[in-house]
Amino acid sequence: MKWTDINDIAIELTEAHPEVDPTRINFVDLMTWVMALPAFNDDPKHCGEKILEAIQQAWIDEQE
């Protein structure tokens, strides 16, 4: 997975952290958790605030 695979990342985060409210996560933790996903293999330098916002929103949508 790459940073641009936002929906796939959201699904993986929902499965990996079912107890977490994605509206309460900070971007530092979110970035760390994304990079820890087994299928994730992208450069951390390719991540930015806009990508993290999109991942967070997709994660919120996935939980609803």
NULUM-176668 format. One record per atom (N, C-alpha, C): residue in three letters; residue number from 1; x, y, z; atom name. Coordinates in Angstrom, 1 decimal. Example, Ala and Ser with C-alpha at 12.3 -4.5 7.8 and 13.67 -1.06 7.14 Angstrom:
2
(rec "ALA" 1 (13.2 -5.7 7.8) "N"),
(rec "ALA" 1 (12.3 -4.5 7.8) "CA"),
(rec "ALA" 1 (13.2 -3.3 7.8) "C"),
(rec "SER" 2 (12.8 -2.2 7.1) "N"),
(rec "SER" 2 (13.7 -1.1 7.1) "CA"),
(rec "SER" 2 (12.9 0.0 7.9) "C"),
END
This chain:
64
(rec "MET" 1 (0.8 -1.2 0.0) "N"),
(rec "MET" 1 (0.0 0.0 0.0) "CA"),
(rec "MET" 1 (0.9 1.2 0.0) "C"),
(rec "LYS" 2 (0.4 2.3 -0.6) "N"),
(rec "LYS" 2 (1.0 3.6 -0.7) "CA"),
(rec "LYS" 2 (0.1 4.6 0.0) "C"),
(rec "TRP" 3 (0.7 5.8 0.3) "N"),
(rec "TRP" 3 (-0.1 6.8 1.0) "CA"),
(rec "TRP" 3 (-1.3 7.2 0.2) "C"),
(rec "THR" 4 (-1.3 7.0 -1.1) "N"),
(rec "THR" 4 (-2.5 7.4 -1.9) "CA"),
(rec "THR" 4 (-3.6 6.3 -1.8) "C"),
(rec "ASP" 5 (-3.4 5.2 -1.2) "N"),
(rec "ASP" 5 (-4.4 4.1 -1.1) "CA"),
(rec "ASP" 5 (-5.2 4.3 0.1) "C"),
(rec "ILE" 6 (-5.9 5.5 0.1) "N"),
(rec "ILE" 6 (-6.5 6.0 1.3) "CA"),
(rec "ILE" 6 (-7.6 5.1 1.8) "C"),
(rec "ASN" 7 (-8.5 4.6 0.9) "N"),
(rec "ASN" 7 (-9.6 3.7 1.4) "CA"),
(rec "ASN" 7 (-9.1 2.4 1.9) "C"),
(rec "ASP" 8 (-8.1 1.8 1.3) "N"),
(rec "ASP" 8 (-7.5 0.6 1.7) "CA"),
(rec "ASP" 8 (-6.8 0.8 3.1) "C"),
(rec "ILE" 9 (-6.2 1.9 3.3) "N"),
(rec "ILE" 9 (-5.6 2.2 4.6) "CA"),
(rec "ILE" 9 (-6.6 2.3 5.7) "C"),
(rec "ALA" 10 (-7.7 3.0 5.3) "N"),
(rec "ALA" 10 (-8.8 3.2 6.3) "CA"),
(rec "ALA" 10 (-9.4 1.8 6.7) "C"),
(rec "ILE" 11 (-9.6 0.9 5.8) "N"),
(rec "ILE" 11 (-10.1 -0.4 6.1) "CA"),
(rec "ILE" 11 (-9.1 -1.1 7.0) "C"),
(rec "GLU" 12 (-7.8 -1.1 6.7) "N"),
(rec "GLU" 12 (-6.8 -1.8 7.5) "CA"),
(rec "GLU" 12 (-6.8 -1.2 8.9) "C"),
(rec "LEU" 13 (-6.9 0.2 9.0) "N"),
(rec "LEU" 13 (-6.9 0.8 10.4) "CA"),
(rec "LEU" 13 (-8.1 0.4 11.2) "C"),
(rec "THR" 14 (-9.2 0.3 10.5) "N"),
(rec "THR" 14 (-10.5 -0.1 11.2) "CA"),
(rec "THR" 14 (-10.3 -1.5 11.8) "C"),
(rec "GLU" 15 (-9.7 -2.4 11.0) "N"),
(rec "GLU" 15 (-9.5 -3.8 11.5) "CA"),
(rec "GLU" 15 (-8.4 -3.8 12.5) "C"),
(rec "ALA" 16 (-7.3 -3.0 12.4) "N"),
(rec "ALA" 16 (-6.2 -3.1 13.3) "CA"),
(rec "ALA" 16 (-6.5 -2.4 14.7) "C"),
(rec "HIS" 17 (-7.4 -1.4 14.6) "N"),
(rec "HIS" 17 (-7.6 -0.6 15.8) "CA"),
(rec "HIS" 17 (-9.2 -0.4 16.0) "C"),
(rec "PRO" 18 (-9.9 -1.4 16.2) "N"),
(rec "PRO" 18 (-11.4 -1.3 16.3) "CA"),
(rec "PRO" 18 (-11.9 -0.5 17.5) "C"),
(rec "GLU" 19 (-11.0 -0.4 18.5) "N"),
(rec "GLU" 19 (-11.4 0.3 19.7) "CA"),
(rec "GLU" 19 (-11.2 1.8 19.7) "C"),
(rec "VAL" 20 (-10.5 2.3 18.6) "N"),
(rec "VAL" 20 (-10.1 3.7 18.5) "CA"),
(rec "VAL" 20 (-11.1 4.5 17.8) "C"),
(rec "ASP" 21 (-11.4 5.7 18.4) "N"),
(rec "ASP" 21 (-12.2 6.7 17.7) "CA"),
(rec "ASP" 21 (-11.3 7.6 16.8) "C"),
(rec "PRO" 22 (-11.5 7.4 15.5) "N"),
(rec "PRO" 22 (-10.6 8.1 14.6) "CA"),
(rec "PRO" 22 (-10.7 9.7 14.6) "C"),
(rec "THR" 23 (-11.8 10.2 15.3) "N"),
(rec "THR" 23 (-11.9 11.6 15.4) "CA"),
(rec "THR" 23 (-11.0 12.2 16.5) "C"),
(rec "ARG" 24 (-10.4 11.3 17.3) "N"),
(rec "ARG" 24 (-9.6 11.7 18.4) "CA"),
(rec "ARG" 24 (-8.1 11.4 18.3) "C"),
(rec "ILE" 25 (-7.7 10.9 17.1) "N"),
(rec "ILE" 25 (-6.3 10.5 16.9) "CA"),
(rec "ILE" 25 (-5.5 11.7 16.4) "C"),
(rec "ASN" 26 (-4.3 11.9 16.9) "N"),
(rec "ASN" 26 (-3.5 13.0 16.3) "CA"),
(rec "ASN" 26 (-2.7 12.4 15.1) "C"),
(rec "PHE" 27 (-2.2 13.4 14.3) "N"),
(rec "PHE" 27 (-1.6 13.0 13.1) "CA"),
(rec "PHE" 27 (-0.3 12.2 13.2) "C"),
(rec "VAL" 28 (0.4 12.5 14.3) "N"),
(rec "VAL" 28 (1.7 11.8 14.6) "CA"),
(rec "VAL" 28 (1.4 10.3 14.8) "C"),
(rec "ASP" 29 (0.4 10.0 15.6) "N"),
(rec "ASP" 29 (0.0 8.6 15.9) "CA"),
(rec "ASP" 29 (-0.6 8.0 14.6) "C"),
(rec "LEU" 30 (-1.4 8.7 13.9) "N"),
(rec "LEU" 30 (-2.0 8.2 12.7) "CA"),
(rec "LEU" 30 (-0.9 7.8 11.7) "C"),
(rec "MET" 31 (0.1 8.7 11.5) "N"),
(rec "MET" 31 (1.2 8.4 10.6) "CA"),
(rec "MET" 31 (1.9 7.1 11.0) "C"),
(rec "THR" 32 (2.2 7.0 12.3) "N"),
(rec "THR" 32 (2.9 5.9 12.9) "CA"),
(rec "THR" 32 (2.1 4.6 12.6) "C"),
(rec "TRP" 33 (0.8 4.6 12.9) "N"),
(rec "TRP" 33 (0.0 3.4 12.7) "CA"),
(rec "TRP" 33 (-0.1 3.0 11.3) "C"),
(rec "VAL" 34 (-0.2 4.0 10.4) "N"),
(rec "VAL" 34 (-0.3 3.7 8.9) "CA"),
(rec "VAL" 34 (1.0 3.0 8.5) "C"),
(rec "MET" 35 (2.2 3.5 8.9) "N"),
(rec "MET" 35 (3.4 2.9 8.5) "CA"),
(rec "MET" 35 (3.6 1.5 9.2) "C"),
(rec "ALA" 36 (2.9 1.2 10.3) "N"),
(rec "ALA" 36 (3.1 -0.1 10.9) "CA"),
(rec "ALA" 36 (2.2 -1.1 10.3) "C"),
(rec "LEU" 37 (1.3 -0.7 9.4) "N"),
(rec "LEU" 37 (0.4 -1.7 8.7) "CA"),
(rec "LEU" 37 (1.3 -2.7 7.9) "C"),
(rec "PRO" 38 (1.0 -4.0 8.0) "N"),
(rec "PRO" 38 (1.8 -5.0 7.3) "CA"),
(rec "PRO" 38 (1.9 -4.8 5.8) "C"),
(rec "ALA" 39 (0.9 -4.3 5.2) "N"),
(rec "ALA" 39 (0.9 -4.2 3.7) "CA"),
(rec "ALA" 39 (1.4 -2.8 3.2) "C"),
(rec "PHE" 40 (1.7 -1.9 4.2) "N"),
(rec "PHE" 40 (2.2 -0.6 3.8) "CA"),
(rec "PHE" 40 (3.7 -0.6 3.5) "C"),
(rec "ASN" 41 (4.0 0.1 2.4) "N"),
(rec "ASN" 41 (5.5 0.1 2.0) "CA"),
(rec "ASN" 41 (5.8 1.3 1.2) "C"),
(rec "ASP" 42 (5.4 2.5 1.8) "N"),
(rec "ASP" 42 (5.7 3.7 1.1) "CA"),
(rec "ASP" 42 (6.7 4.6 1.9) "C"),
(rec "ASP" 43 (7.3 5.6 1.3) "N"),
(rec "ASP" 43 (8.3 6.5 1.9) "CA"),
(rec "ASP" 43 (7.5 7.4 2.9) "C"),
(rec "PRO" 44 (7.9 7.6 4.1) "N"),
(rec "PRO" 44 (7.3 8.5 5.0) "CA"),
(rec "PRO" 44 (7.4 10.0 4.5) "C"),
(rec "LYS" 45 (8.4 10.3 3.7) "N"),
(rec "LYS" 45 (8.5 11.6 3.1) "CA"),
(rec "LYS" 45 (7.4 12.0 2.2) "C"),
(rec "HIS" 46 (6.7 11.0 1.7) "N"),
(rec "HIS" 46 (5.6 11.2 0.7) "CA"),
(rec "HIS" 46 (4.3 11.6 1.4) "C"),
(rec "CYS" 47 (4.3 11.6 2.8) "N"),
(rec "CYS" 47 (3.1 11.9 3.5) "CA"),
(rec "CYS" 47 (3.1 13.4 3.9) "C"),
(rec "GLY" 48 (1.9 13.9 4.0) "N"),
(rec "GLY" 48 (1.7 15.3 4.4) "CA"),
(rec "GLY" 48 (0.3 15.4 5.1) "C"),
(rec "GLU" 49 (0.1 16.6 5.6) "N"),
(rec "GLU" 49 (-1.1 16.8 6.4) "CA"),
(rec "GLU" 49 (-2.4 16.5 5.6) "C"),
(rec "LYS" 50 (-2.4 16.9 4.3) "N"),
(rec "LYS" 50 (-3.6 16.6 3.5) "CA"),
(rec "LYS" 50 (-3.9 15.1 3.3) "C"),
(rec "ILE" 51 (-2.9 14.3 3.2) "N"),
(rec "ILE" 51 (-3.0 12.9 3.1) "CA"),
(rec "ILE" 51 (-3.5 12.3 4.4) "C"),
(rec "LEU" 52 (-3.0 12.8 5.5) "N"),
(rec "LEU" 52 (-3.4 12.3 6.8) "CA"),
(rec "LEU" 52 (-4.9 12.7 7.1) "C"),
(rec "GLU" 53 (-5.2 13.9 6.7) "N"),
(rec "GLU" 53 (-6.6 14.3 6.8) "CA"),
(rec "GLU" 53 (-7.6 13.4 6.0) "C"),
(rec "ALA" 54 (-7.2 13.1 4.8) "N"),
(rec "ALA" 54 (-8.0 12.2 3.9) "CA"),
(rec "ALA" 54 (-8.1 10.8 4.5) "C"),
(rec "ILE" 55 (-7.0 10.3 5.1) "N"),
(rec "ILE" 55 (-7.0 9.0 5.7) "CA"),
(rec "ILE" 55 (-7.9 9.0 6.9) "C"),
(rec "GLN" 56 (-7.8 10.1 7.7) "N"),
(rec "GLN" 56 (-8.6 10.2 8.9) "CA"),
(rec "GLN" 56 (-10.1 10.2 8.5) "C"),
(rec "GLN" 57 (-10.5 11.0 7.5) "N"),
(rec "GLN" 57 (-11.9 11.1 7.1) "CA"),
(rec "GLN" 57 (-12.4 9.8 6.6) "C"),
(rec "ALA" 58 (-11.5 9.1 5.8) "N"),
(rec "ALA" 58 (-11.9 7.8 5.2) "CA"),
(rec "ALA" 58 (-12.1 6.8 6.4) "C"),
(rec "TRP" 59 (-11.3 6.8 7.4) "N"),
(rec "TRP" 59 (-11.4 5.9 8.6) "CA"),
(rec "TRP" 59 (-12.7 6.2 9.3) "C"),
(rec "ILE" 60 (-13.0 7.5 9.5) "N"),
(rec "ILE" 60 (-14.3 7.9 10.1) "CA"),
(rec "ILE" 60 (-15.5 7.3 9.3) "C"),
(rec "ASP" 61 (-15.4 7.5 8.0) "N"),
(rec "ASP" 61 (-16.5 7.0 7.1) "CA"),
(rec "ASP" 61 (-16.6 5.5 7.2) "C"),
(rec "GLU" 62 (-15.5 4.8 7.2) "N"),
(rec "GLU" 62 (-15.5 3.4 7.3) "CA"),
(rec "GLU" 62 (-16.1 2.9 8.6) "C"),
(rec "GLN" 63 (-16.0 3.6 9.7) "N"),
(rec "GLN" 63 (-16.6 3.1 10.9) "CA"),
(rec "GLN" 63 (-18.1 3.4 11.0) "C"),
(rec "GLU" 64 (-18.6 4.3 10.2) "N"),
(rec "GLU" 64 (-20.0 4.6 10.2) "CA"),
(rec "GLU" 64 (-20.8 3.6 9.5) "C"),
END
